[in-house]
């Protein structure tokens, strides 16, 4: 590869390659990228979303925590009781649920316009719904919310990590880290139609030059948790099954 480049650049090839190596070394000290592991998406029902017809869609306010059982990941996380939602307060900023609700609202509003029920109304109805941590589940609450709002679809989200840079005690340079999941629920059946996860932590480019270069659009600087969350919402909703 190096010989080909030298041949391509001619006599100046050696000097150009040295400059490229120097630039990469400098970038390794300055730039950052977001590692976003691929997430498995298992739908409970198969459906052709390209022809999906609906009048209204609602966004349920984000919940704090990860839907899981004491034994770990479960097949139907939305069916877990609210008491099973777990999170580490040290890794979750107090307003994380509000920030993500706002970011997802802005994205859905751009896409669906008047079909998206106003977030203020969804929040009001959500607050009025009686909730029992032992018996109620995110699925049950989403279904109740959709029925009260007369929406065919409800978007449900949960956030379990929202950490700003330097938030880890005794590690002043700890990077921002955000993890959340978004689901789409059909109100009539209560079925989960789609889900997607974002789990991103900023790292130094020098840890992985190749992947880092691919993520250069993230910017040659440290990101805040809000910026990382905004990026994550944009990437996740690119895969949203309804246009």
FIDREN-709797 format. One record per residue (C-alpha): residue number from 1; residue in one letter; x, y, z. Coordinates in nm, 2 decimals, decimal comma, always signed. Example, Ala and Ser with C-alpha at 12.3 -4.5 7.8 and 13.67 -1.06 7.14 Angstrom:
BEGIN
{1 A {+1,23 -0,45 +0,78}}
{2 S {+1,37 -0,11 +0,71}}
This chain:
BEGIN
{1 X {+0,00 +0,00 +0,00}}
{2 X {+0,28 +0,24 +0,09}}
{3 X {+0,47 +0,16 -0,23}}
{4 X {+0,16 +0,23 -0,43}}
{5 X {+0,11 +0,56 -0,27}}
{6 X {+0,48 +0,65 -0,32}}
{7 X {+0,45 +0,56 -0,68}}
{8 X {+0,13 +0,76 -0,72}}
{9 X {+0,27 +1,07 -0,56}}
{10 X {+0,60 +1,04 -0,73}}
{11 X {+0,93 +1,18 -0,59}}
{12 X {+0,74 +1,38 -0,33}}
{13 X {+0,55 +1,07 -0,20}}
{14 X {+0,78 +1,02 +0,10}}
{15 X {+0,74 +1,37 +0,22}}
{16 X {+0,36 +1,36 +0,17}}
{17 X {+0,33 +1,03 +0,36}}
{18 X {+0,53 +1,17 +0,65}}
{19 X {+0,29 +1,47 +0,66}}
{20 X {-0,01 +1,24 +0,66}}
{21 X {+0,14 +1,03 +0,95}}
{22 X {+0,21 +1,35 +1,15}}
{23 X {-0,15 +1,48 +1,09}}
{24 X {-0,30 +1,15 +1,21}}
{25 X {-0,09 +1,16 +1,52}}
{26 X {-0,21 +1,51 +1,60}}
{27 X {-0,57 +1,41 +1,53}}
{28 X {-0,52 +1,12 +1,77}}
{29 X {-0,46 +1,38 +2,05}}
{30 X {-0,74 +1,62 +1,95}}
{31 X {-1,03 +1,43 +1,80}}
{32 X {-1,29 +1,21 +1,95}}
{33 X {-1,55 +0,97 +1,81}}
{34 X {-1,86 +0,80 +1,94}}
{35 X {-1,86 +0,43 +1,96}}
{36 X {-2,21 +0,30 +1,87}}
{37 X {-2,24 -0,08 +1,90}}
{38 X {-2,49 -0,23 +1,66}}
{39 X {-2,80 -0,33 +1,84}}
{40 X {-3,02 -0,63 +1,77}}
{41 X {-3,38 -0,55 +1,69}}
{42 X {-3,64 -0,82 +1,75}}
{43 X {-3,99 -0,73 +1,66}}
{44 X {-4,29 -0,90 +1,81}}
{45 X {-4,48 -0,87 +1,49}}
{46 X {-4,39 -0,84 +1,12}}
{47 X {-4,56 -0,55 +0,94}}
{48 X {-4,51 -0,35 +0,62}}
{49 X {-4,46 -0,01 +0,76}}
{50 X {-4,43 +0,15 +0,42}}
{51 X {-4,81 +0,14 +0,38}}
{52 X {-4,89 +0,18 +0,75}}
{53 X {-5,19 +0,41 +0,79}}
{54 X {-5,25 +0,61 +1,11}}
{55 X {-5,41 +0,93 +1,21}}
{56 X {-5,21 +1,02 +1,52}}
{57 X {-4,89 +0,92 +1,70}}
{58 X {-4,80 +1,01 +2,06}}
{59 X {-4,47 +1,02 +2,24}}
{60 X {-4,48 +0,89 +2,60}}
{61 X {-4,24 +1,09 +2,83}}
{62 X {-3,91 +0,90 +2,86}}
{63 X {-3,87 +0,67 +3,16}}
{64 X {-3,55 +0,65 +3,36}}
{65 X {-3,38 +0,31 +3,38}}
{66 X {-3,34 +0,00 +3,18}}
{67 X {-3,61 -0,26 +3,14}}
{68 X {-3,47 -0,58 +3,26}}
{69 X {-3,51 -0,87 +3,51}}
{70 X {-3,28 -0,95 +3,79}}
{71 X {-3,13 -1,22 +3,56}}
{72 X {-3,04 -0,97 +3,29}}
{73 X {-3,19 -0,90 +2,94}}
{74 X {-3,54 -1,02 +2,87}}
{75 X {-3,73 -1,09 +2,54}}
{76 X {-4,02 -0,86 +2,62}}
{77 X {-3,88 -0,57 +2,82}}
{78 X {-4,20 -0,36 +2,78}}
{79 X {-4,38 -0,63 +2,98}}
{80 X {-4,16 -0,59 +3,29}}
{81 X {-4,32 -0,43 +3,60}}
{82 X {-4,21 -0,07 +3,67}}
{83 X {-4,04 -0,21 +3,98}}
{84 X {-3,80 -0,40 +3,76}}
{85 X {-3,67 -0,08 +3,59}}
{86 X {-3,32 -0,03 +3,73}}
{87 X {-3,06 +0,25 +3,69}}
{88 X {-2,76 +0,39 +3,85}}
{89 X {-2,82 +0,74 +3,98}}
{90 X {-2,45 +0,82 +3,95}}
{91 X {-2,46 +0,76 +3,58}}
{92 X {-2,80 +0,93 +3,51}}
{93 X {-2,84 +1,31 +3,51}}
{94 X {-3,15 +1,43 +3,68}}
{95 X {-3,30 +1,58 +3,37}}
{96 X {-3,20 +1,31 +3,13}}
{97 X {-3,56 +1,19 +3,07}}
{98 X {-3,67 +1,55 +2,99}}
{99 X {-3,39 +1,62 +2,75}}
{100 X {-3,45 +1,30 +2,55}}
{101 X {-3,82 +1,36 +2,54}}
{102 X {-3,76 +1,70 +2,40}}
{103 X {-3,51 +1,58 +2,14}}
{104 X {-3,73 +1,30 +2,02}}
{105 X {-4,03 +1,53 +2,01}}
{106 X {-3,85 +1,78 +1,79}}
{107 X {-3,75 +1,50 +1,55}}
{108 X {-4,10 +1,34 +1,53}}
{109 X {-4,26 +1,68 +1,49}}
{110 X {-4,05 +1,75 +1,18}}
{111 X {-4,14 +1,42 +1,03}}
{112 X {-4,51 +1,38 +1,13}}
{113 X {-4,62 +1,74 +1,18}}
{114 X {-4,99 +1,76 +1,29}}
{115 X {-5,01 +1,38 +1,33}}
{116 X {-4,79 +1,40 +1,64}}
{117 X {-5,00 +1,48 +1,95}}
{118 X {-4,86 +1,78 +2,13}}
{119 X {-4,60 +1,67 +2,40}}
{120 X {-4,76 +1,90 +2,66}}
{121 X {-5,09 +1,71 +2,62}}
{122 X {-4,92 +1,37 +2,62}}
{123 X {-4,74 +1,47 +2,94}}
{124 X {-5,06 +1,59 +3,11}}
{125 X {-5,25 +1,27 +3,03}}
{126 X {-4,94 +1,06 +3,13}}
{127 X {-4,93 +1,22 +3,47}}
{128 X {-5,31 +1,15 +3,52}}
{129 X {-5,27 +0,78 +3,45}}
{130 X {-5,26 +0,58 +3,78}}
{131 X {-4,95 +0,37 +3,80}}
{132 X {-4,87 +0,07 +4,03}}
{133 X {-4,50 -0,02 +4,03}}
{134 X {-4,57 -0,38 +4,11}}
{135 X {-4,84 -0,46 +3,85}}
{136 X {-4,81 -0,19 +3,58}}
{137 X {-4,57 -0,22 +3,29}}
{138 X {-4,44 +0,03 +3,03}}
{139 X {-4,65 -0,15 +2,77}}
{140 X {-4,97 -0,12 +2,98}}
{141 X {-4,91 +0,25 +3,04}}
{142 X {-4,83 +0,32 +2,67}}
{143 X {-5,15 +0,14 +2,57}}
{144 X {-5,36 +0,34 +2,82}}
{145 X {-5,19 +0,67 +2,71}}
{146 X {-5,27 +0,59 +2,34}}
{147 X {-5,63 +0,51 +2,42}}
{148 X {-5,69 +0,83 +2,61}}
{149 X {-5,52 +1,04 +2,34}}
{150 X {-5,69 +0,84 +2,06}}
{151 X {-5,36 +0,76 +1,90}}
{152 X {-5,29 +0,45 +1,70}}
{153 X {-4,92 +0,44 +1,78}}
{154 X {-4,71 +0,54 +2,09}}
{155 X {-4,34 +0,59 +2,10}}
{156 X {-4,18 +0,48 +2,43}}
{157 X {-3,83 +0,56 +2,54}}
{158 X {-3,61 +0,47 +2,84}}
{159 X {-3,27 +0,62 +2,93}}
{160 X {-3,03 +0,45 +3,18}}
{161 X {-2,71 +0,64 +3,12}}
{162 X {-2,66 +1,01 +3,07}}
{163 X {-2,32 +1,12 +3,20}}
{164 X {-2,14 +1,45 +3,13}}
{165 X {-1,77 +1,46 +3,07}}
{166 X {-1,58 +1,46 +3,40}}
{167 X {-1,89 +1,33 +3,59}}
{168 X {-1,71 +1,02 +3,72}}
{169 X {-1,56 +1,09 +4,06}}
{170 X {-1,18 +1,10 +4,07}}
{171 X {-1,16 +1,08 +3,68}}
{172 X {-1,18 +1,45 +3,57}}
{173 X {-1,13 +1,36 +3,20}}
{174 X {-1,40 +1,09 +3,19}}
{175 X {-1,59 +1,12 +2,86}}
{176 X {-1,96 +1,19 +2,81}}
{177 X {-2,17 +0,88 +2,78}}
{178 X {-2,53 +0,83 +2,68}}
{179 X {-2,75 +0,51 +2,65}}
{180 X {-3,11 +0,49 +2,57}}
{181 X {-3,37 +0,28 +2,38}}
{182 X {-3,68 +0,37 +2,18}}
{183 X {-3,98 +0,15 +2,11}}
{184 X {-4,29 +0,18 +1,89}}
{185 X {-4,61 +0,03 +2,03}}
{186 X {-4,94 -0,04 +1,85}}
{187 X {-5,21 +0,08 +2,08}}
{188 X {-5,49 -0,15 +1,96}}
{189 X {-5,29 -0,47 +2,03}}
{190 X {-5,02 -0,35 +2,27}}
{191 X {-4,76 -0,51 +2,05}}
{192 X {-4,41 -0,37 +2,02}}
{193 X {-4,36 -0,30 +1,65}}
{194 X {-4,00 -0,18 +1,66}}
{195 X {-3,71 -0,09 +1,88}}
{196 X {-3,36 +0,05 +1,85}}
{197 X {-3,08 +0,13 +2,10}}
{198 X {-2,81 +0,39 +2,12}}
{199 X {-2,51 +0,33 +2,35}}
{200 X {-2,24 +0,59 +2,29}}
{201 X {-1,93 +0,68 +2,48}}
{202 X {-1,67 +0,92 +2,34}}
{203 X {-1,32 +0,80 +2,30}}
{204 X {-0,99 +0,93 +2,18}}
{205 X {-0,93 +0,89 +1,81}}
{206 X {-0,59 +0,74 +1,89}}
{207 X {-0,76 +0,43 +2,04}}
{208 X {-0,89 +0,33 +1,70}}
{209 X {-0,77 +0,55 +1,41}}
{210 X {-0,97 +0,38 +1,14}}
{211 X {-1,30 +0,39 +1,32}}
{212 X {-1,22 +0,74 +1,44}}
{213 X {-1,17 +0,87 +1,09}}
{214 X {-1,51 +0,74 +1,00}}
{215 X {-1,66 +0,93 +1,29}}
{216 X {-1,49 +1,26 +1,21}}
{217 X {-1,83 +1,42 +1,16}}
{218 X {-1,86 +1,41 +1,54}}
{219 X {-1,61 +1,70 +1,55}}
{220 X {-1,25 +1,74 +1,67}}
{221 X {-1,34 +1,81 +2,03}}
{222 X {-1,50 +1,66 +2,33}}
{223 X {-1,88 +1,66 +2,32}}
{224 X {-2,12 +1,73 +2,60}}
{225 X {-2,38 +1,47 +2,70}}
{226 X {-2,65 +1,68 +2,53}}
{227 X {-2,46 +1,69 +2,20}}
{228 X {-2,40 +1,31 +2,22}}
{229 X {-2,77 +1,25 +2,30}}
{230 X {-2,88 +1,47 +2,00}}
{231 X {-2,65 +1,27 +1,77}}
{232 X {-2,79 +0,94 +1,91}}
{233 X {-3,15 +1,04 +1,86}}
{234 X {-3,07 +1,14 +1,50}}
{235 X {-2,90 +0,81 +1,43}}
{236 X {-3,17 +0,60 +1,60}}
{237 X {-3,46 +0,77 +1,43}}
{238 X {-3,30 +0,73 +1,09}}
{239 X {-3,41 +0,36 +1,14}}
{240 X {-3,76 +0,45 +1,25}}
{241 X {-3,99 +0,23 +1,04}}
{242 X {-4,25 +0,49 +0,94}}
{243 X {-4,18 +0,79 +0,72}}
